[in-house]
């Protein structure tokens, strides 16, 4: 990601800050706006 930002538009790597935020599944809207915690997604997802 940082290399791509450096290649175009020319942002230097030391100027990049990446923040990952993982909200709880009750705040994820999936399949028409249902809470992800209420749906069997078919796989385990631990946030």
Helices and strands as residue ranges (DSSP letters): H 2-7, G 13-15, G 25-27, E 29-30, E 34-35, G 36-38
